[in-house]
Amino acid sequence: VKPKGADFYYEIDAVQYVKSRLPSGQQAFYATAKQRFYADAPYDGRNDYAWDELSKRIADGRMQQYAYLVIKVDDTPEAHASLEAFRQQLAGFQLEKTFSGHKNKKQLLVFKRGN
């Protein structure tokens, strides 16, 4: 049996990266249920957040309470268009690191709030 590649655990790696850099008393936003599970974050439903829900959270200011955002992006034109719209709305956060899955079909983008 062939062992799993290093990119197989990209979601766990992203969560560990954020947890290792998260200042004491700060929170991170995880857009998928799997990420929240790996991070031992409080239960927030079993579903992943859709782009429209993320946009609503930005518009009403709920994203500003987080030090880090971890967003999952598929390798589709629609997802990339949604990501560009999301990034234009996202004030005060900068892309810090990207984690890629198998053959770069999925990516996790880690955004850090600027000081």
C-alpha positions as CSV (number, residue, x, y, z in Angstrom):
1,V,0.0,0.0,0.0
2,K,1.4,3.3,-1.0
3,P,1.6,5.9,1.8
4,K,-0.4,9.1,1.6
5,G,1.3,12.1,0.1
6,A,2.2,15.1,2.1
7,D,-0.6,17.1,0.5
8,F,-3.2,14.6,1.7
9,Y,-3.3,16.2,5.1
10,Y,-3.4,19.8,3.9
11,E,-6.4,20.7,6.0
12,I,-4.8,19.4,9.2
13,D,-1.6,21.3,8.3
14,A,-3.5,24.5,7.7
15,V,-5.3,24.3,11.1
16,Q,-2.1,23.4,12.9
17,Y,-0.4,26.4,11.2
18,V,-3.1,28.8,12.4
19,K,-3.2,27.4,15.9
20,S,0.5,27.7,16.2
21,R,0.4,31.4,15.3
22,L,-2.9,32.4,16.9
23,P,-2.3,35.0,19.7
24,S,-3.6,34.1,23.1
25,G,-7.2,35.2,23.5
26,Q,-7.8,35.5,19.8
27,Q,-10.0,33.4,17.6
28,A,-9.8,32.0,14.1
29,F,-12.6,31.5,11.6
30,Y,-12.8,28.2,9.9
31,A,-15.1,28.0,6.8
32,T,-15.6,24.2,6.8
33,A,-16.9,21.8,9.4
34,K,-13.8,19.6,8.9
35,Q,-11.5,22.5,9.8
36,R,-13.6,23.3,12.9
37,F,-13.3,19.7,13.9
38,Y,-9.5,19.6,13.5
39,A,-9.2,22.9,15.4
40,D,-11.4,21.8,18.3
41,A,-13.5,24.9,17.6
42,P,-17.0,25.2,19.1
43,Y,-19.7,23.5,17.2
44,D,-21.1,25.7,14.5
45,G,-23.1,23.3,12.4
46,R,-22.1,20.4,10.1
47,N,-22.2,22.5,6.9
48,D,-19.4,24.5,5.2
49,Y,-20.0,28.2,4.7
50,A,-21.0,29.2,1.2
51,W,-19.6,32.3,-0.4
52,D,-22.8,34.3,0.2
53,E,-22.7,33.5,3.9
54,L,-19.1,34.6,4.1
55,S,-20.0,37.9,2.3
56,K,-22.8,38.5,4.8
57,R,-20.4,38.0,7.7
58,I,-18.0,40.5,6.1
59,A,-20.8,43.1,5.5
60,D,-22.1,43.0,9.1
61,G,-18.6,43.1,10.6
62,R,-18.6,39.6,12.2
63,M,-15.3,38.7,10.5
64,Q,-13.4,41.5,12.3
65,Q,-13.5,39.6,15.5
66,Y,-11.1,37.0,14.1
67,A,-7.3,37.2,13.9
68,Y,-7.2,34.5,11.1
69,L,-9.6,33.3,8.4
70,V,-9.2,29.9,6.8
71,I,-11.1,29.7,3.5
72,K,-11.4,26.6,1.2
73,V,-11.4,27.1,-2.5
74,D,-12.0,24.6,-5.3
75,D,-10.3,24.7,-8.6
76,T,-13.3,25.9,-10.6
77,P,-13.8,29.2,-12.5
78,E,-16.9,29.9,-10.3
79,A,-14.9,29.4,-7.1
80,H,-12.1,31.7,-8.3
81,A,-14.7,34.4,-9.3
82,S,-16.3,34.1,-5.8
83,L,-12.9,34.3,-4.2
84,E,-12.0,37.6,-6.1
85,A,-15.3,39.1,-5.0
86,F,-14.6,37.9,-1.4
87,R,-11.1,39.4,-1.4
88,Q,-12.4,42.8,-2.6
89,Q,-14.9,42.9,0.3
90,L,-12.3,41.7,2.9
91,A,-10.7,44.8,4.3
92,G,-8.0,44.5,6.9
93,F,-6.9,41.0,6.1
94,Q,-4.0,39.8,4.0
95,L,-3.3,36.4,2.5
96,E,-0.5,34.9,4.6
97,K,-0.2,31.3,3.4
98,T,-1.8,28.8,1.0
99,F,-2.1,25.1,1.5
100,S,-2.8,22.9,-1.5
101,G,-4.5,19.5,-1.8
102,H,-3.8,16.7,-4.2
103,K,-2.9,18.1,-7.7
104,N,-3.8,21.6,-6.5
105,K,-7.5,20.8,-7.0
106,K,-8.4,22.3,-3.6
107,Q,-6.7,25.0,-1.6
108,L,-7.0,26.5,1.8
109,L,-6.2,30.2,2.0
110,V,-5.1,31.6,5.4
111,F,-5.8,35.2,5.8
112,K,-4.3,37.2,8.7
113,R,-5.9,40.4,10.1
114,G,-3.5,43.4,9.8
115,N,-2.6,45.4,12.8
